Amino acid sequence: MPLERKDSNHRRGNRVKAVLPVRVKGRDSSGSVFEDLVHTLDVTPSGVKLGAVRRVLKVLDEITILYRQRRMQYRVVWIKQLKGTSEYQVGLEALAQDGELWGLGSSDNKVQSTLGRAVSHASGVA
């Protein structure tokens, strides 16, 4: 599958590295409905990069991410298949431009601080 990418220099917020478990729901490229457990690689107030995606998606597909008690709508903006695997990394853009998408507050410092606590809690590090 060819690499499909939107202009990667068009970022609207600081990227925060965070591996958080999320559930994704949508339709894959064959039209089949799916719901899978994947993880984030990094997040911004307006987007997210996912890893461990094992579905073939297309640019402009819309998917729902469930994280804790939140349902967030995203659009696929790029897809990258990891060499030698059936795994993809997927770049998503939020359909609702709300700084509270991850429940982390709107300021970058607050986002990084809250994410750091969430990652530490998820990994068992105090």
N, CA, C and O of each residue as an XYZ file, in Angstrom:
504
protein
N       0.844     -1.174      0.000
C       0.000      0.000      0.000
C       0.886      1.233      0.000
O       1.807      1.319      0.813
N       0.640      2.182     -0.878
C       1.475      3.377     -0.921
C       1.232      4.254      0.300
O       0.140      4.278      0.868
N       2.267      4.961      0.680
C       2.185      5.892      1.789
C       1.339      7.073      1.359
O       1.595      7.681      0.320
N       0.333      7.401      2.153
C      -0.513      8.543      1.848
C      -0.339      9.525      2.986
O      -0.516      9.176      4.153
N       0.010     10.756      2.643
C       0.280     11.739      3.684
C      -0.240     13.109      3.316
O      -0.133     13.537      2.167
N      -0.797     13.788      4.284
C      -1.143     15.186      4.164
C       0.111     15.972      4.537
O       1.040     15.393      5.100
N       0.167     17.243      4.248
C       1.311     18.081      4.600
C       1.623     17.932      6.089
O       0.860     18.401      6.933
N       2.747     17.278      6.412
C       3.090     16.977      7.803
C       3.566     18.205      8.572
O       3.692     18.142      9.795
N       3.832     19.311      7.899
C       4.267     20.515      8.590
C       3.086     21.370      9.042
O       3.278     22.473      9.554
N       1.880     20.871      8.857
C       0.676     21.627      9.184
C       0.113     21.171     10.528
O      -0.982     20.612     10.585
N       0.846     21.404     11.593
C       0.446     20.972     12.926
C      -0.070     22.181     13.682
O       0.552     23.243     13.658
N      -1.228     22.025     14.369
C      -1.851     23.140     15.068
C      -1.596     23.140     16.562
O      -2.144     23.987     17.268
N      -0.798     22.237     17.064
C      -0.510     22.202     18.494
C       0.740     21.400     18.751
O       1.219     20.674     17.880
N       1.268     21.535     19.951
C       2.453     20.760     20.301
C       2.094     19.292     20.442
O       1.076     18.935     21.034
N       2.947     18.460     19.891
C       2.753     17.016     19.960
C       3.306     16.516     21.295
O       4.408     16.884     21.701
N       2.519     15.668     21.972
C       2.931     15.085     23.242
C       2.984     13.576     23.061
O       1.981     12.945     22.726
N       4.171     12.998     23.287
C       4.292     11.546     23.177
C       3.525     10.901     24.318
O       3.744     11.221     25.487
N       2.620      9.984     23.969
C       1.815      9.316     24.985
C       1.294      8.005     24.415
O       0.662      7.991     23.359
N       1.554      6.916     25.104
C       1.031      5.610     24.706
C      -0.149      5.310     25.625
O       0.018      4.914     26.779
N      -1.344      5.510     25.077
C      -2.574      5.322     25.838
C      -3.457      4.322     25.113
O      -3.609      4.415     23.895
N      -4.045      3.368     25.826
C      -4.937      2.408     25.169
C      -6.240      3.086     24.774
O      -6.851      3.788     25.580
N      -6.666      2.876     23.527
C      -7.928      3.431     23.038
C      -8.644      2.381     22.202
O      -8.019      1.472     21.655
N      -9.939      2.514     22.111
C     -10.745      1.648     21.249
C     -11.138      2.476     20.034
O     -11.562      3.623     20.178
N     -11.002      1.905     18.834
C     -11.400      2.607     17.609
C     -12.542      1.853     16.944
O     -12.565      0.623     16.908
N     -13.490      2.629     16.417
C     -14.644      2.065     15.733
C     -14.785      2.769     14.385
O     -14.533      3.968     14.264
N     -15.188      2.009     13.389
C     -15.408      2.608     12.077
C     -15.636      1.547     11.033
O     -16.030      0.421     11.337
N     -15.378      1.927      9.781
C     -15.446      0.999      8.651
C     -14.073      0.965      8.001
O     -13.464      2.009      7.770
N     -13.585     -0.237      7.705
C     -12.287     -0.354      7.040
C     -12.462     -0.134      5.537
O     -13.563      0.165      5.075
N     -11.383     -0.282      4.782
C     -11.414      0.012      3.346
C     -12.340     -0.914      2.562
O     -12.759     -0.571      1.457
N     -12.666     -2.088      3.120
C     -13.582     -3.010      2.440
C     -15.036     -2.746      2.829
O     -15.944     -3.409      2.328
N     -15.258     -1.772      3.727
C     -16.609     -1.442      4.154
C     -17.076     -2.201      5.377
O     -18.205     -2.007      5.827
N     -16.232     -3.061      5.926
C     -16.599     -3.844      7.110
C     -16.523     -2.986      8.367
O     -15.565     -2.238      8.566
N     -17.543     -3.104      9.208
C     -17.555     -2.400     10.487
C     -16.570     -3.096     11.418
O     -16.497     -4.324     11.446
N     -15.808     -2.304     12.187
C     -14.857     -2.882     13.133
C     -14.840     -2.090     14.424
O     -15.254     -0.931     14.470
N     -14.357     -2.730     15.463
C     -14.063     -2.100     16.743
C     -12.838     -2.819     17.291
O     -12.905     -4.005     17.613
N     -11.717     -2.105     17.398
C     -10.449     -2.709     17.794
C      -9.787     -1.914     18.915
O     -10.015     -0.713     19.064
N      -8.967     -2.604     19.695
C      -8.143     -1.960     20.707
C      -6.788     -1.653     20.081
O      -6.119     -2.552     19.573
N      -6.379     -0.379     20.117
C      -5.082      0.065     19.589
C      -4.474      0.988     20.650
O      -4.942      1.006     21.788
N      -3.450      1.744     20.296
C      -2.890      2.709     21.246
C      -2.438      3.969     20.528
O      -2.136      3.961     19.335
N      -2.403      5.056     21.300
C      -1.883      6.302     20.766
C      -0.360      6.242     20.797
O       0.226      5.522     21.605
N       0.267      6.997     19.920
C       1.716      7.193     19.963
C       2.026      8.616     20.401
O       2.981      8.855     21.141
N       1.215      9.555     19.940
C       1.287     10.929     20.423
C      -0.048     11.610     20.175
O      -0.841     11.174     19.340
N      -0.283     12.692     20.918
C      -1.537     13.420     20.814
C      -1.269     14.912     20.745
O      -0.243     15.391     21.230
N      -2.187     15.639     20.145
C      -2.214     17.101     20.149
C      -3.657     17.493     20.441
O      -4.538     16.634     20.423
N      -3.917     18.754     20.705
C      -5.307     19.159     20.906
C      -6.178     18.919     19.669
O      -7.399     18.822     19.791
N      -5.572     18.822     18.486
C      -6.373     18.680     17.266
C      -6.145     17.368     16.520
O      -6.696     17.179     15.435
N      -5.349     16.461     17.074
C      -5.115     15.219     16.359
C      -4.424     14.181     17.207
O      -4.105     14.407     18.374
N      -4.198     13.025     16.585
C      -3.573     11.909     17.298
C      -2.908     10.994     16.281
O      -3.367     10.868     15.146
N      -1.811     10.354     16.707
C      -1.177      9.321     15.895
C      -1.403      7.999     16.608
O      -1.084      7.851     17.788
N      -1.965      7.028     15.867
C      -2.243      5.714     16.421
C      -1.222      4.700     15.958
O      -0.677      4.814     14.860
N      -0.960      3.706     16.792
C      -0.143      2.561     16.440
C      -0.939      1.291     16.670
O      -2.010      1.322     17.275
N      -0.416      0.177     16.189
C      -1.033     -1.146     16.351
C      -2.368     -1.271     15.628
O      -3.221     -2.070     16.015
N      -2.545     -0.472     14.569
C      -3.762     -0.571     13.753
C      -3.556     -1.709     12.762
O      -2.555     -1.737     12.046
N      -4.485     -2.633     12.718
C      -4.370     -3.794     11.830
C      -5.483     -3.826     10.790
O      -5.769     -4.871     10.207
N      -6.095     -2.697     10.568
C      -7.135     -2.545      9.549
C      -6.612     -1.633      8.459
O      -5.861     -0.696      8.730
N      -7.009     -1.906      7.222
C      -6.650     -1.023      6.122
C      -7.689      0.093      6.091
O      -8.879     -0.149      5.890
N      -7.213      1.315      6.293
C      -8.070      2.492      6.262
C      -7.674      3.351      5.074
O      -6.622      3.143      4.470
N      -8.516      4.313      4.742
C      -8.233      5.230      3.650
C      -8.219      6.655      4.183
O      -8.907      6.975      5.153
N      -7.427      7.506      3.538
C      -7.435      8.924      3.865
C      -8.868      9.435      3.680
O      -9.544      9.094      2.709
N      -9.312     10.253      4.625
C     -10.648     10.854      4.706
C     -11.686      9.943      5.357
O     -12.816     10.378      5.577
N     -11.335      8.676      5.677
C     -12.246      7.835      6.451
C     -12.488      8.523      7.793
O     -11.598      9.186      8.327
N     -13.688      8.364      8.331
C     -13.988      8.891      9.653
C     -14.097      7.733     10.633
O     -14.730      6.716     10.348
N     -13.466      7.906     11.799
C     -13.516      6.866     12.827
C     -13.832      7.511     14.175
O     -13.677      8.718     14.358
N     -14.274      6.683     15.102
C     -14.563      7.125     16.460
C     -13.521      6.508     17.381
O     -13.217      5.319     17.288
N     -12.979      7.329     18.270
C     -12.055      6.843     19.291
C     -12.767      6.929     20.630
O     -13.363      7.951     20.970
N     -12.694      5.838     21.384
C     -13.243      5.819     22.732
C     -12.067      5.758     23.700
O     -11.247      4.841     23.648
N     -12.000      6.752     24.584
C     -10.943      6.818     25.587
C     -11.592      7.214     26.905
O     -12.175      8.291     27.026
N     -11.485      6.346     27.870
C     -12.177      6.504     29.151
C     -13.662      6.665     28.845
O     -14.245      5.782     28.215
N     -14.288      7.742     29.260
C     -15.722      7.921     29.013
C     -15.985      8.845     27.823
O     -17.103      9.332     27.657
N     -14.970      9.090     26.998
C     -15.103     10.031     25.883
C     -15.235      9.315     24.543
O     -14.618      8.276     24.312
N     -16.053      9.894     23.666
C     -16.188      9.452     22.276
C     -15.733     10.632     21.420
O     -16.293     11.724     21.508
N     -14.712     10.405     20.590
C     -14.158     11.497     19.790
C     -14.167     11.095     18.319
O     -13.813      9.969     17.968
N     -14.575     12.029     17.467
C     -14.650     11.779     16.033
C     -13.390     12.323     15.350
O     -12.966     13.450     15.605
N     -12.806     11.501     14.482
C     -11.590     11.867     13.768
C     -11.694     11.514     12.295
O     -12.509     10.686     11.889
N     -10.842     12.166     11.502
C     -10.707     11.878     10.080
C      -9.274     11.426      9.829
O      -8.328     12.030     10.336
N      -9.117     10.368      9.051
C      -7.786      9.859      8.694
C      -7.121     10.853      7.742
O      -7.703     11.220      6.722
N      -5.896     11.291      8.074
C      -5.164     12.208      7.201
C      -3.913     11.571      6.597
O      -3.413     12.043      5.576
N      -3.402     10.504      7.216
C      -2.296      9.764      6.603
C      -2.234      8.356      7.178
O      -2.718      8.080      8.275
N      -1.617      7.475      6.391
C      -1.493      6.068      6.752
C      -0.084      5.617      6.393
O       0.441      5.973      5.338
N       0.528      4.829      7.281
C       1.864      4.291      7.004
C       1.902      2.838      7.455
O       1.696      2.543      8.632
N       2.165      1.927      6.513
C       2.309      0.523      6.884
C       3.742      0.304      7.353
O       4.691      0.740      6.702
N       3.893     -0.378      8.494
C       5.225     -0.680      9.004
C       5.826     -1.802      8.170
O       5.193     -2.833      7.946
N       7.039     -1.589      7.721
C       7.710     -2.517      6.816
C       7.741     -3.938      7.389
O       8.120     -4.154      8.540
N       7.335     -4.891      6.558
C       7.398     -6.299      6.930
C       6.311     -6.755      7.895
O       6.388     -7.857      8.438
N       5.293     -5.913      8.116
C       4.219     -6.277      9.049
C       2.852     -5.980      8.422
O       2.755     -5.406      7.337
N       1.823     -6.382      9.128
C       0.462     -6.023      8.714
C      -0.067     -4.900      9.609
O      -1.274     -4.674      9.691
N       0.846     -4.209     10.269
C       0.488     -3.137     11.196
C       0.669     -1.770     10.538
O       1.579     -1.556      9.737
N      -0.229     -0.855     10.903
C      -0.200      0.502     10.353
C      -0.096      1.518     11.478
O      -0.556      1.281     12.595
N       0.520      2.657     11.161
C       0.407      3.854     11.972
C      -0.526      4.766     11.199
O      -0.473      4.827      9.971
N      -1.381      5.474     11.923
C      -2.407      6.287     11.279
C      -2.443      7.660     11.936
O      -2.495      7.774     13.160
N      -2.414      8.693     11.114
C      -2.546     10.069     11.596
C      -3.987     10.508     11.458
O      -4.597     10.356     10.400
N      -4.526     11.053     12.534
C      -5.929     11.467     12.558
C      -6.057     12.937     12.915
O      -5.260     13.479     13.682
N      -7.075     13.574     12.345
C      -7.401     14.963     12.639
C      -8.775     14.994     13.299
O      -9.718     14.369     12.813
N      -8.885     15.722     14.405
C     -10.155     15.816     15.123
C     -11.187     16.556     14.280
O     -10.876     17.572     13.658
N     -12.404     16.049     14.263
C     -13.481     16.721     13.547
C     -14.041     17.883     14.353
O     -14.510     18.866     13.779
N     -13.997     17.780     15.675
C     -14.411     18.874     16.557
C     -13.145     19.515     17.114
O     -12.346     18.841     17.765
N     -12.958     20.778     16.871
C     -11.766     21.475     17.347
C     -11.987     21.971     18.761
O     -12.234     23.157     18.981
N     -11.898     21.065     19.713
C     -12.123     21.349     21.119
C     -10.865     20.955     21.877
O     -10.451     19.797     21.816
N     -10.253     21.884     22.585
C      -9.024     21.601     23.318
C      -9.202     20.567     24.413
O      -8.220     20.094     24.985
N     -10.442     20.209     24.711
C     -10.720     19.265     25.789
C     -10.910     17.834     25.286
O     -11.390     16.991     26.044
N     -10.555     17.533     24.049
C     -10.796     16.207     23.486
C     -10.266     15.079     24.349
O     -10.935     14.057     24.505
N      -9.080     15.241     24.911
C      -8.477     14.183     25.722
C      -8.719     14.425     27.203
O      -8.204     13.696     28.050
N      -9.513     15.462     27.516
C      -9.783     15.772     28.915
C      -8.552     16.277     29.623
O      -8.381     16.068     30.824
N      -7.694     16.942     28.876
C      -6.388     17.327     29.410
C      -6.217     18.825     29.547
O      -5.120     19.278     29.875
N      -7.247     19.612     29.312
C      -7.116     21.066     29.392
C      -6.602     21.637     28.099
O      -6.165     20.897     27.218
N      -6.650     22.955     27.974
C      -6.309     23.574     26.698
C      -4.876     24.077     26.601
O      -4.361     24.222     25.493
N      -4.213     24.350     27.726
C      -2.846     24.858     27.620
C      -1.863     23.703     27.446
O      -2.064     22.618     27.993
N      -0.809     23.942     26.687
C       0.176     22.901     26.410
C       0.814     22.363     27.687
O       1.032     21.157     27.804
N       1.119     23.244     28.654
C       1.726     22.775     29.905
C       0.767     21.873     30.661
O       1.174     20.852     31.214
N      -0.485     22.241     30.684
C      -1.479     21.426     31.374
C      -1.624     20.084     30.669
O      -1.740     19.050     31.327
N      -1.617     20.088     29.325
C      -1.717     18.852     28.557
C      -0.547     17.945     28.890
O      -0.746     16.764     29.179
N       0.676     18.477     28.855
C       1.850     17.654     29.131
C       1.838     17.134     30.556
O       2.175     15.973     30.786
N       1.457     17.965     31.520
C       1.431     17.546     32.907
C       0.402     16.440     33.123
O       0.703     15.429     33.758
N      -0.797     16.623     32.604
C      -1.849     15.632     32.783
C      -1.503     14.348     32.060
O      -1.719     13.260     32.594
N      -0.964     14.456     30.839
C      -0.581     13.260     30.095
C       0.518     12.510     30.827
O       0.503     11.280     30.882
N       1.466     13.238     31.385
C       2.537     12.578     32.125
C       1.986     11.751     33.270
O       2.432     10.629     33.507
N       1.005     12.313     33.988
C       0.377     11.567     35.088
C      -0.390     10.369     34.555
O      -0.329      9.287     35.138
N      -1.122     10.550     33.437
C      -1.908      9.445     32.868
C      -0.992      8.313     32.412
O      -1.287      7.141     32.646
N       0.125      8.663     31.759
C       1.060      7.644     31.292
C       1.704      6.953     32.475
O       1.848      5.731     32.467
N       2.101      7.713     33.505
C       2.703      7.116     34.696
C       1.716      6.173     35.379
O       2.088      5.079     35.802
N       0.465      6.598     35.485
C      -0.559      5.768     36.120
C      -0.784      4.492     35.319
O      -0.869      3.407     35.894
N      -0.881      4.613     33.976
C      -1.134      3.451     33.125
C       0.032      2.471     33.168
O      -0.169      1.261     33.066
N       1.250      2.988     33.320
C       2.408      2.103     33.311
C       2.796      1.638     34.713
O       3.700      0.818     34.875
N       2.103      2.167     35.730
C       2.391      1.759     37.097
C       3.554      2.502     37.718
O       4.008      2.139     38.803
N       4.052      3.546     37.046
C       5.157      4.345     37.580
C       4.571      5.463     38.420
O       3.642      6.133     37.971
N       5.067      5.682     39.593
C       4.513      6.722     40.483
C       5.055      8.073     40.137
O       4.701      9.063     40.777
